[in-house]
Amino acid sequence: MSAGQQREGDDFKKISAWAAILFAPTLVGTIYGMNFEDMPELKWAGGYPFAILLMAVVCVSLYVIFKKRDWL
């Protein structure tokens, strides 16, 4: 593999990793943004902080995994 192809592969890994990291909070946020009435978390006082915490945990976990596999 040439140096140019190696560099392209590394760039593709980084872009893919960041896309996956940003997808997680986007998914959770869009579900909560749909304003469902039957979501039990909406009537729970800790529902919103739980959603924010969930997004943060998933993002940090994905970041650590990708960093450990040398994608970032």
C-alpha positions as semicolon CSV with decimal commas, in nm:
position;residue;x (nm);y (nm);z (nm)
1;M;0,000;0,000;0,000
2;S;0,139;0,340;-0,090
3;A;0,181;0,623;0,161
4;G;-0,106;0,813;-0,004
5;Q;-0,343;0,522;0,031
6;Q;-0,238;0,473;0,393
7;R;-0,308;0,840;0,467
8;E;-0,650;0,817;0,300
9;G;-0,731;0,509;0,507
10;D;-0,631;0,689;0,828
11;D;-0,842;0,990;0,736
12;F;-1,139;0,766;0,659
13;K;-1,103;0,597;1,000
14;K;-1,101;0,933;1,178
15;I;-1,403;1,062;0,990
16;S;-1,592;0,739;1,054
17;A;-1,506;0,742;1,424
18;W;-1,621;1,102;1,471
19;A;-1,939;1,029;1,275
20;A;-2,017;0,738;1,509
21;I;-1,944;0,950;1,818
22;L;-2,173;1,229;1,698
23;F;-2,447;0,988;1,589
24;A;-2,517;0,867;1,945
25;P;-2,632;1,197;2,098
26;T;-2,813;1,284;1,776
27;L;-3,016;0,964;1,800
28;V;-3,110;1,013;2,165
29;G;-3,184;1,382;2,113
30;T;-3,410;1,323;1,815
31;I;-3,611;1,061;2,002
32;Y;-3,662;1,297;2,295
33;G;-3,736;1,583;2,057
34;M;-4,034;1,403;1,903
35;N;-4,248;1,505;2,202
36;F;-4,408;1,167;2,264
37;E;-4,667;1,167;2,539
38;D;-4,623;0,805;2,641
39;M;-4,253;0,807;2,727
40;P;-4,221;0,730;3,099
41;E;-3,900;0,931;3,122
42;L;-4,090;1,252;3,043
43;K;-4,289;1,233;3,365
44;W;-3,982;1,139;3,569
45;A;-3,798;1,435;3,723
46;G;-3,462;1,280;3,634
47;G;-3,555;1,196;3,276
48;Y;-3,380;1,488;3,109
49;P;-3,060;1,461;3,316
50;F;-3,063;1,086;3,249
51;A;-3,081;1,147;2,873
52;I;-2,793;1,397;2,888
53;L;-2,588;1,156;3,102
54;L;-2,666;0,871;2,862
55;M;-2,545;1,077;2,566
56;A;-2,225;1,173;2,750
57;V;-2,149;0,816;2,858
58;V;-2,200;0,679;2,508
59;C;-1,985;0,952;2,349
60;V;-1,702;0,911;2,599
61;S;-1,717;0,532;2,566
62;L;-1,698;0,549;2,188
63;Y;-1,413;0,800;2,208
64;V;-1,215;0,571;2,440
65;I;-1,279;0,267;2,219
66;F;-1,173;0,447;1,902
67;K;-0,870;0,601;2,073
68;K;-0,765;0,258;2,202
69;R;-0,794;0,110;1,851
70;D;-0,589;0,402;1,712
71;W;-0,869;0,540;1,498
72;L;-0,838;0,886;1,654
